[in-house]
Amino acid sequence: AQKVTQAQTEISVVEKEDVTLDCVYETRDTTYYLFWYKQPPSGELVFLIRRNSFDEQNEISGRYSWNFQKSTSSFNFTITASQVVDSAVYFCALSEVSGGYQKVTFGTGTKLQVIP
Amino acid sequence: DTAVSQTPKYLVTQMGNDKSIKCEQNLGHDTMYWYKQDSKKFLKIMFSYNNKELIINETVPNRFSPKSPDKAHLNLHINSLELGDSAVYFCASSRGSSYNEQFFGPGTRLTVL
């Protein structure tokens, strides 16, 4: 069974600090995809990034960067120079074949509060 | 303009009632989903449809019945509502399988009194 663990329930940082959100996953498959989604206080869920299991290259998009390490089954997300607008709940998710069909499992989320 | 839309946004109802939530996507996607997000923000897949065919049916009470009249719509009907059904329900869609990113609707906050 697949599992996604986001051990940090809540994190508070002061604006302009860097922050890393941890994500550890479990899967038996060799082919799978990992995602990060953002849920701001307004409630909608916004897709941030997708990474497949064969691509371990780290990715940077502006102030956001992701570090995928298969050896430790982790897909961590770093926000550089955090801003108040980054305050949200962030979800890590895993998609793999389970029971003959593809299924997404979400982590429990990390609530990030950026204090001005 | 809206990619994935849900109606209503808020739903307040009494225990025992039957209610429906509608979802429509204009992205041309062929896979749609229903998720339930509880008060602790935990997101759980309920159903998934691909080309109007049910492909995921998680352990959800029979009181919940999805219906997909076409690829662009996935509605959720709930019978005999219970207090524990109170949650935010999200509709989502993706191109092809769940290996692709999902686009979420704004959510429907259901409150059962």
Interface residues (C-beta under 8 A of the other chain):
Chain A: Y33 F35 Y37 Q39 G43 E44 L45 V46 F47 R50 N52 V89 F91 S95 Y101 Q102 K103 V104 T105 F106 T108 G109 K111
Chain B: K40 K41 F42 L43 K44 I45 S48 I55 I56 V88 F90 A92 S97 S98 Y99 N100 E101 Q102 F103 F104 G105 P106 G107
